[in-house]
Amino acid sequence: MLVLLPPSESKAVGGDGGPLDLGGLSLDGLRAAREVVLDELVALCEADEEKAREVLGLSEGLRGEVAKNAALRTAPTRPAGEIYTGVLYDALGLATLGAAAHRRAERTLLVFSGLWGAVRITDRIPSYRCSMGVKLPALGALGPYWRGPMADRLPEAAGDGLVLDLRSAAYAAAWQPKGELAGRTATVRVLHSRMVDGVEKRSVVSHFNKATKGRIVRDLLTAGADPAAPAQLVDVLRELGYVVEAEAPARAGKAWRLDVVVTEIH
C-alpha cells in the first residue's frame, strides 16, 4: 500500500541534522527536478523579499518565511515526518506510533510537496515555505511542472499494490495515476452529516476532513492493515468503525471514490 498525503502549511523549525543533501532523499529520480525548483526558490528569496512574498502568497506577518527559504541550502534538517505539523499530522501522531506501526509508516507514506515533489517521512529536509499552488517566475505553476518527473517515478513507487490518495486538489494536480494503476487507487472525501429540520444535510468541513484523514491513516498503520485493492480497503475501514460509501469507477483508468461519513466534528 502507498498512501499519498498533502504537506502542511505549518512546519516545525530548526533541527539537529546537517544541511540538505538532495542525493540522500528518496525517489532519487526526482533529484534534477528538485534542484531546479530549489535553485529558483532560493534565488528569488535572496534577491527580492517583496517579490518573493508576493510570489509565495505570504502576508506581512509571514515575512520571515522569505529569509528561511533563502537559507535552505545551509539550514539544519530533520525528518519530514517531524517537519510537517498541522491538523492531519496532529491526528496521525507519528511520534506516538508503536515501533511496528512506525516502520509501516516509513514504507507506505509519501508526502507531496511543491519544493521536493514528494518525500518519505524519513527524508531529512529543512523547514520551508513553497506550496504546490505557487507560480515561480521561470518555472510557472509547480503542479504542472512536477507532472513530467512524477509520471516517470510514481508508478514505480506504487508497485502493484493499493494507492490510497488523501491529497488535496492542489497536490493531486502534480500526479494522477493512469491506466491499471488508477483502478488500484482510492480517493477519500470526508463528509459531515447532520439533520436539519428532519432532512439529512452533508458538507465538507476542512478542519475535520484533515483530522479524519489523519485518524484513518493512523488506524490503518496501527492495525497492520495492508489491503491490496480498493474493495478490500472499504472492508477494512468498516471493520475499523468508519461509515464508508464506495463508488467503483464507471470505466477503466479511473480511481475509486470513497466517502467517509461522520456525524461528529472534533
C-alpha positions in Angstrom: 0.0 0.0 0.0 1.2 3.5 -0.8 -0.5 6.4 1.0 -0.3 9.8 -0.7 -0.5 12.8 1.8 -0.6 16.6 1.3 2.0 18.5 3.3 1.1 21.2 5.8 1.5 24.9 5.5 2.7 25.0 9.1 6.1 23.3 9.7 8.4 22.8 12.6 11.5 24.9 12.6 15.1 24.1 13.4 16.6 20.6 13.6 19.6 18.7 14.7 20.7 17.3 11.3 23.2 18.7 8.9 22.4 20.7 5.8 20.3 19.4 3.0 21.6 16.6 0.9 19.4 16.2 -2.2 21.2 13.0 -3.0 20.0 11.5 0.2 16.3 11.9 -0.4 14.0 9.1 -1.5 12.8 8.9 -5.1 16.2 9.9 -6.4 14.9 10.2 -9.9 13.4 13.5 -8.8 16.7 15.0 -7.9 17.3 17.0 -11.0 13.8 18.5 -10.8 14.2 19.2 -7.1 17.5 21.0 -7.9 15.8 23.3 -10.4 13.0 24.3 -8.0 15.4 24.8 -5.1 17.7 27.0 -7.1 14.9 29.2 -8.3 13.2 29.5 -4.9 16.5 30.3 -3.1 17.5 32.9 -5.7 14.1 34.5 -5.6 14.1 34.8 -1.8 17.7 36.1 -1.7 17.2 38.7 -4.4 13.9 40.5 -3.6 12.0 40.0 -0.4 8.9 41.8 -1.5 8.6 40.0 -4.8 9.2 36.7 -3.1 6.5 37.5 -0.6 4.1 38.2 -3.4 5.0 35.1 -5.4 4.7 32.9 -2.3 1.4 34.5 -1.2 2.7 35.5 2.2 1.2 38.0 4.5 3.2 40.7 6.2 3.3 38.5 9.4 5.0 35.7 7.4 7.8 37.9 6.0 10.3 35.8 7.9 9.5 32.8 5.7 11.3 34.5 2.9 14.6 34.6 4.8 14.1 31.0 5.8 13.8 30.0 2.1 16.9 31.9 1.3 18.9 29.8 3.7 17.5 26.4 2.6 20.9 25.0 1.5 22.6 25.6 4.8 19.7 25.3 7.3 19.5 22.3 9.7 17.3 19.4 8.7 15.1 16.9 10.4 12.9 14.0 9.2 10.0 15.1 7.1 7.7 13.3 9.5 8.8 15.8 12.1 8.7 18.9 9.8 5.1 18.6 8.8 2.6 19.7 11.5 -1.0 20.9 11.4 -4.3 19.1 11.7 -3.8 16.0 9.6 -0.3 15.3 11.1 -1.5 16.0 14.7 -4.3 13.4 14.2 -1.8 11.0 12.6 0.6 11.3 15.5 3.6 9.8 14.0 5.7 10.3 17.1 3.3 8.2 19.3 3.0 5.3 16.9 4.3 1.9 18.1 7.6 0.6 16.6 5.8 -1.7 14.1 3.3 0.9 13.0 6.1 3.5 12.6 8.0 1.1 10.3 4.9 0.7 8.2 4.6 4.5 8.0 8.1 4.7 6.8 7.4 2.2 4.0 3.9 3.4 3.0 3.6 7.2 3.4 4.6 9.6 0.7 4.2 13.4 1.3 3.7 15.6 -1.7 5.5 19.0 -1.8 5.8 22.0 -4.1 9.5 22.1 -3.4 10.5 18.4 -3.2 7.9 16.8 -5.4 7.3 14.0 -2.9 9.3 12.7 0.1 9.2 9.8 2.6 8.8 10.7 6.3 12.4 9.6 6.9 13.8 12.1 4.4 15.7 14.9 6.1 14.7 18.3 4.9 14.8 21.8 6.2 11.7 23.8 7.1 10.5 25.7 4.1 7.6 27.6 2.5 6.5 26.7 -1.0 3.1 25.3 -1.8 2.1 23.4 -4.9 0.0 26.4 -6.0 3.0 28.7 -6.3 4.0 30.1 -9.7 7.7 30.6 -9.7 8.8 33.3 -12.3 10.8 31.0 -14.6 9.0 27.7 -14.0 5.4 28.7 -13.7 2.9 26.8 -11.7 4.6 24.0 -9.7 1.7 21.5 -10.2 2.2 21.2 -13.9 6.0 21.4 -13.5 6.0 18.2 -11.4 3.8 16.2 -13.7 6.6 15.0 -16.0 9.1 14.0 -13.3 6.3 12.3 -11.3 4.9 10.4 -14.2 8.3 8.6 -14.5 8.8 7.8 -10.8 5.5 7.4 -9.0 4.2 4.2 -10.7 7.4 2.5 -9.7 6.9 3.7 -6.1 3.3 2.4 -6.2 4.4 -1.0 -7.3 1.5 -3.5 -7.7 -0.4 -2.6 -4.5 -3.2 -0.2 -3.4 -2.8 3.5 -3.7 -4.7 5.5 -1.0 -4.9 9.1 -2.2 -5.6 11.6 0.6 -4.1 14.7 -1.2 -5.9 18.0 -1.6 -6.7 19.1 -5.1 -3.6 21.4 -5.4 -1.3 18.4 -4.8 -3.3 16.0 -6.8 -2.5 18.2 -9.8 1.1 17.1 -9.6 0.4 13.5 -10.4 -2.7 11.3 -11.3 -2.4 7.5 -11.6 -3.4 6.3 -15.0 -4.5 3.0 -16.6 -4.4 -0.1 -14.5 -2.8 1.8 -11.6 -5.8 4.1 -11.4 -8.1 1.1 -10.9 -6.0 0.3 -7.8 -6.3 3.8 -6.4 -8.9 5.1 -3.9 -9.5 8.7 -3.2 -11.2 9.7 0.1 -13.7 12.5 0.8 -14.9 13.2 4.4 -18.5 14.3 4.7 -20.1 15.7 7.8 -23.7 14.5 8.1 -26.3 16.4 10.2 -30.0 16.6 10.4 -31.7 19.9 9.6 -35.5 20.0 10.1 -35.6 16.3 9.7 -33.6 16.3 6.5 -30.0 15.0 6.2 -27.5 17.6 5.1 -23.9 16.8 4.1 -21.0 19.1 3.8 -17.2 19.1 3.7 -15.6 20.7 6.7 -12.0 21.4 6.1 -10.6 21.0 9.6 -12.4 17.8 10.3 -11.7 16.5 6.8 -8.0 16.7 7.6 -8.3 15.3 11.1 -10.3 12.3 9.9 -7.8 11.5 7.2 -5.1 11.6 9.8 -7.0 9.2 12.0 -7.7 6.9 9.1 -4.0 6.6 8.3 -3.1 6.1 12.0 -5.8 3.4 12.4 -4.6 1.5 9.3 -1.0 1.7 10.4 -1.8 0.6 14.0 -4.0 -2.3 12.8 -1.3 -3.5 10.5 -3.8 -3.4 7.6 -2.4 -3.9 4.1 -5.4 -4.1 1.7 -4.4 -4.9 -1.8 -7.3 -3.3 -3.6 -9.9 -0.5 -3.0 -12.7 -3.0 -2.3 -10.6 -4.6 0.4 -9.8 -1.1 1.8 -13.6 -0.5 2.2 -14.0 -3.7 4.2 -11.0 -2.8 6.4 -12.3 0.7 7.1 -15.7 -0.6 8.0 -14.1 -3.1 10.4 -12.3 -0.2 12.0 -15.6 1.6 12.6 -15.8 4.0 9.8 -19.0 4.6 7.8 -17.9 4.3 4.2 -19.8 4.7 0.9 -17.9 3.4 -2.0 -18.2 4.3 -5.7 -16.3 2.0 -8.1 -15.1 3.6 -11.3 -17.5 3.6 -14.2 -14.8 2.9 -16.7 -11.2 1.7 -16.8 -8.5 4.2 -16.0 -10.4 5.9 -13.2 -10.0 5.7 -9.4 -12.4 4.5 -6.8 -14.1 7.2 -4.7 -14.7 6.6 -1.0 -16.9 8.9 1.1 -16.3 8.6 4.8 -19.4 9.9 6.6 -19.1 11.4 10.1 -21.7 12.9 12.4 -19.4 14.5 15.0 -16.8 17.2 14.4 -13.8 17.1 16.7 
